[in-house]
Amino acid sequence: MHGATVTQLRRYQIADGMRFVCERFGIDPARGLRRAGLPPDFLEADARPVTAQEYYAIWNGLDAEAPLPKFPKLLAEAFSRGEFDSSEYAFHSSPTVRIGLQRKAILKSLIMPMSMHVSSYDTHLVASFASVLPEDPLPALLGWFNLTYFTLSIREATGVHVRPAAIEVEELRPGWADAEALFGCPITQGRGYRLVLKSEDADLPLITRNDALADRVEAGLAERFVQEIAPKSTAARVRQALVEGLPGGQVTIDQIARKLALSKRSLQRRLSEEGASFKDVLEDTRRALALSYLQNSTMSIEEIALLLGFRDRTSFFRAFRSWTGQTPKSVRRRSA
């Protein structure tokens, strides 16, 4: 891809969350912002969305300013007891833990610059969390936070004190050793952040199940959530239009320009000013959706090809190999 990737162009809302954390835990926001290279007035009411790199820098800054070794646990508890955002409804309205995690995985990268993959095996389920940036690791605090947050959310949504079968982290810290008491299982160091559940726990019913709400969430899953967090860049508007239009075969620049009420030339110029092109955004959007569908759904490859606007399975296979150097089947096998 010659221009900036969609991940590089994406922007994420973080000011409200950072403001809450600083107020809740007595952290000086100016110090955290300074560590992240952001201006001291960043937390004003009209705070701009941030890039993935800035998002990671903010989490690393909060980590450096965190007042307590138990900060990840306290942070997760504070957020798990707060108001639900739209993505939380996708989890809590689900019939089981497994389905809720699969739905959440599809939405996670829309809300924050982090990928979440859910893999099911005969005896267990693995939820893994990773950076979306090839050269920047996932901040340790963000990894620990998600492991803790999902453990607490599962317990709350099932009414059962679920104990993970295993927890794997990329970075062990002496001050967080007592986290084993929270999880109720050993914590080992590995190449990422992984939450492992026994199959019987993954299949526990959620007491918060709401089939009517789940139907509404799934009916407009991608459209609603992309719009909810979409930044204002032209590339992001194109991505949103593609997510909405790809299942109906809207894949040409003329179709998307009409949808955005722009001329083809104006759309090309605006994308060029942002260092992107329509072909770049189309390919990146299709690639991201394809990986998410393959890793987090049971849809057939033929169904995925149609959802991504391909006329046949062969065209999808050829395009997928050009994006990833792999076949759809090999990606699905590794995530199974």
C-alpha positions in Angstrom: 0.0 0.0 0.0 1.6 3.2 -1.1 -0.2 5.8 1.0 -1.1 5.7 4.7 -3.0 2.6 5.8 -6.6 3.0 7.2 -5.2 2.1 10.6 -2.8 5.0 10.4 -5.6 7.3 9.3 -8.1 6.2 11.9 -8.8 8.3 14.9 -10.0 7.2 18.3 -11.9 9.0 21.1 -10.0 8.8 24.4 -10.4 12.1 26.2 -13.4 11.1 28.3 -11.8 7.9 29.4 -8.6 9.6 30.3 -10.4 12.3 32.2 -12.3 9.7 34.1 -9.2 7.7 35.0 -7.3 10.8 36.1 -10.1 12.0 38.3 -10.9 8.6 39.7 -7.3 7.7 40.7 -5.8 11.1 41.4 -3.4 11.2 38.5 -2.1 14.5 37.3 -3.4 14.7 33.7 -0.7 17.2 32.7 2.0 14.7 33.6 0.4 11.9 31.6 -0.2 14.2 28.6 3.4 15.4 28.7 4.6 11.8 28.7 2.4 11.2 25.7 3.6 14.3 23.9 0.2 15.9 23.9 -0.6 19.5 24.9 -1.7 20.3 28.4 -5.2 21.5 27.3 -5.9 18.2 25.5 -8.7 17.3 27.9 -10.8 20.3 27.1 -14.4 19.7 26.1 -13.6 19.6 22.4 -10.6 17.3 22.6 -9.8 15.8 19.2 -9.6 12.1 18.5 -6.1 10.6 18.5 -4.1 8.3 16.3 -3.3 4.8 17.3 0.3 5.9 18.2 -1.0 8.7 20.4 -3.6 6.3 21.9 -0.8 3.9 22.9 1.4 6.8 24.2 -1.5 7.9 26.5 -1.9 4.4 27.9 1.9 4.2 28.5 1.8 7.6 30.1 -1.0 6.5 32.5 1.0 3.4 33.2 4.0 5.5 34.2 1.9 7.7 36.4 -0.3 4.9 38.0 -0.2 5.3 41.7 -0.6 1.6 42.7 0.6 -1.8 41.7 -3.0 -2.9 41.6 -3.9 -0.2 39.1 -5.0 -2.6 36.3 -7.5 -4.3 38.6 -8.9 -1.1 40.0 -9.1 0.4 36.6 -11.0 -2.6 35.2 -13.4 -2.6 38.2 -14.1 1.1 37.7 -15.0 0.6 34.0 -16.9 -2.6 34.4 -19.2 -0.9 36.9 -19.8 2.1 34.7 -22.4 2.7 32.0 -22.4 0.4 29.0 -21.3 1.7 25.7 -22.8 0.3 22.5 -20.2 -2.4 22.1 -20.9 -3.7 25.6 -24.5 -4.4 24.6 -23.2 -6.7 21.9 -21.5 -8.8 24.6 -24.1 -8.6 27.4 -27.1 -9.3 25.1 -25.6 -12.5 23.8 -26.9 -16.0 24.9 -23.5 -17.3 26.0 -20.0 -16.1 27.0 -18.5 -17.6 23.8 -20.9 -15.8 21.4 -20.6 -12.6 23.4 -16.8 -12.7 23.1 -17.0 -13.4 19.4 -19.3 -10.4 18.8 -17.1 -8.2 21.0 -14.0 -9.3 19.0 -15.6 -8.1 15.7 -16.2 -4.6 17.3 -13.1 -4.2 19.3 -10.9 -2.7 16.7 -13.6 -0.1 15.8 -13.5 1.3 19.4 -9.8 1.2 20.1 -6.5 0.4 18.2 -6.4 -3.2 19.4 -7.2 -6.5 17.7 -9.1 -9.2 19.6 -9.2 -12.8 18.3 -11.4 -15.6 19.7 -10.4 -19.2 19.0 -12.5 -22.2 20.0 -11.0 -25.7 20.7 -12.6 -28.9 22.0 -11.6 -28.2 25.6 -11.1 -24.5 25.8 -11.5 -21.0 24.3 -8.7 -18.5 23.8 -9.3 -14.7 23.6 -6.1 -12.9 22.6 -5.4 -9.2 22.5 -2.7 -7.6 20.2 -1.5 -4.4 18.8 -2.7 -3.2 15.4 0.6 -1.4 14.7 3.3 -3.6 13.3 6.1 -1.7 15.0 4.5 -0.7 18.3 3.6 -3.4 20.9 0.4 -3.2 22.8 0.9 -1.1 26.0 1.3 -3.4 28.9 -1.4 -1.6 30.9 -3.9 -1.9 28.1 -3.2 -5.7 27.8 -3.5 -6.3 31.5 -6.6 -4.0 31.7 -8.5 -6.1 29.0 -7.6 -9.4 30.6 -8.9 -8.1 33.9 -11.9 -6.3 32.5 -13.2 -9.3 30.5 -12.7 -11.6 33.5 -14.8 -9.3 35.7 -17.4 -8.8 32.9 -17.8 -12.5 32.4 -18.4 -13.0 36.1 -20.9 -10.2 36.2 -22.8 -11.3 33.1 -23.0 -15.0 34.2 -23.5 -14.6 37.9 -20.7 -17.2 38.3 -17.2 -16.7 39.7 -15.5 -17.9 36.6 -11.8 -18.6 37.0 -9.8 -18.6 33.7 -7.9 -21.8 32.9 -4.8 -19.7 32.1 -3.7 -16.1 31.7 -0.7 -15.2 29.5 0.9 -11.8 29.4 3.7 -10.3 27.4 5.2 -8.4 30.3 5.3 -9.7 33.9 5.6 -7.1 36.7 6.5 -7.9 40.3 4.0 -5.5 41.7 1.2 -7.3 39.8 1.9 -10.8 41.2 -1.2 -10.7 43.4 -3.3 -10.6 40.2 -3.2 -14.4 40.3 -5.5 -14.1 43.3 -8.0 -12.1 41.2 -7.9 -14.4 38.2 -7.7 -17.6 40.3 -5.1 -19.2 38.0 -1.4 -19.0 37.2 -0.1 -16.1 35.1 2.6 -16.9 32.6 4.8 -14.8 30.4 4.4 -15.3 26.6 4.3 -13.5 23.3 1.0 -11.7 23.9 -2.0 -11.2 26.1 -4.4 -14.2 26.2 -7.4 -15.2 28.3 -8.1 -19.0 28.3 -11.5 -20.3 29.4 -12.6 -23.9 29.8 -15.2 -24.8 27.3 -17.9 -25.3 30.0 -17.3 -21.7 31.2 -17.3 -20.4 27.6 -20.7 -21.9 27.1 -22.2 -20.5 30.3 -25.5 -18.6 29.6 -25.5 -14.9 30.3 -28.1 -13.7 32.8 -28.1 -10.4 30.8 -29.2 -12.1 27.6 -31.6 -10.0 25.5 -32.5 -11.6 22.2 -34.4 -8.6 20.9 -31.5 -6.3 21.6 -29.1 -8.8 20.1 -31.1 -8.9 16.9 -30.9 -5.1 16.6 -27.2 -5.1 17.4 -26.5 -7.7 14.7 -28.8 -6.2 12.1 -26.6 -3.1 11.8 -23.4 -4.3 13.5 -20.7 -2.8 11.3 -22.8 0.2 10.1 -23.9 1.4 13.5 -20.6 1.0 15.3 -18.4 2.4 12.5 -20.6 5.5 12.5 -20.5 5.8 16.2 -16.8 6.1 16.4 -16.0 7.2 12.9 -13.5 10.1 12.6 -14.1 12.9 10.2 -11.4 12.2 7.7 -12.4 11.5 4.1 -10.7 8.1 4.3 -12.8 7.2 7.3 -16.0 8.3 5.6 -15.1 6.1 2.6 -14.4 3.2 4.9 -17.8 3.6 6.6 -19.5 3.8 3.2 -17.7 0.7 2.1 -18.7 -1.3 5.2 -22.3 -0.3 4.5 -22.1 -0.9 0.8 -19.9 -3.9 0.2 -22.6 -6.5 1.0 -24.7 -4.9 -1.8 -21.8 -4.9 -4.3 -21.0 -1.1 -3.9 -17.3 -1.3 -4.6 -16.5 1.3 -7.2 -15.3 4.9 -6.6 -18.3 6.3 -8.5 -20.8 4.5 -6.3 -19.0 5.6 -3.1 -18.6 9.2 -4.3 -22.4 9.3 -5.0 -23.1 7.9 -1.5 -20.9 10.7 0.0 -22.4 13.4 -2.2 -19.1 14.1 -3.8 -17.8 14.1 -7.4 -15.4 11.4 -8.2 -12.7 14.0 -8.8 -13.3 15.7 -5.4 -13.2 12.3 -3.6 -9.9 11.4 -5.3 -8.4 14.8 -4.4 -9.4 14.7 -0.8 -8.0 11.2 -0.4 -4.8 12.2 -2.0 -4.5 15.1 0.4 -4.7 12.6 3.3 -2.0 10.4 1.7 -4.4 7.7 0.6 -6.3 6.5 -2.5 -9.6 4.8 -3.1 -7.9 1.6 -4.0 -5.9 1.7 -0.8 -8.9 2.2 1.4 -11.0 -0.4 -0.4 -8.3 -3.0 -0.1 -7.5 -2.2 3.5 -11.2 -2.3 4.5 -11.8 -5.6 2.7 -8.6 -7.1 4.3 -9.6 -6.0 7.8 -13.2 -7.3 7.4 -12.0 -10.5 5.9 -9.6 -11.3 8.7 -12.3 -10.5 11.3 -14.9 -12.7 9.6 -12.5 -15.6 9.2 -11.2 -15.4 12.8 -14.4 -14.5 14.6 -17.3 -16.0 12.8 -18.5 -19.3 11.4 -19.6 -17.9 8.0 -18.5 -19.9 5.0 -15.8 -18.5 2.7 -18.4 -18.1 0.0 -20.5 -16.0 2.3 -17.6 -13.8 3.3 -16.6 -13.3 -0.4 -20.2 -12.1 -1.1 -20.2 -9.8 2.0 -17.0 -8.2 0.7 -18.4 -7.5 -2.7 -16.6 -10.2 -4.7 -18.5 -12.0 -7.5 -17.0 -15.4 -6.8 -14.8 -17.4 -4.4 -11.8 -17.4 -6.8 -11.6 -13.6 -7.0 -11.7 -13.4 -3.2 -8.9 -16.1 -2.8 -6.7 -14.2 -5.3 -7.2 -10.9 -3.6 -6.8 -12.3 0.0 -3.5 -13.9 -1.0 -2.2 -10.6 -2.4 -3.1 -8.8 0.8 -1.7 -11.3 3.3 0.4 -13.8 1.5 -1.9 -16.5 2.9 -5.1 -18.3 2.0 -8.4 -17.8 3.8 -8.4 -21.5 4.8 -5.0 -21.3 6.4 -6.0 -18.2 8.4 -9.2 -19.9 9.6 -7.3 -23.1 10.5 -4.9 -21.1 12.8 -7.7 -19.3 14.6 -9.8 -22.4 15.0 
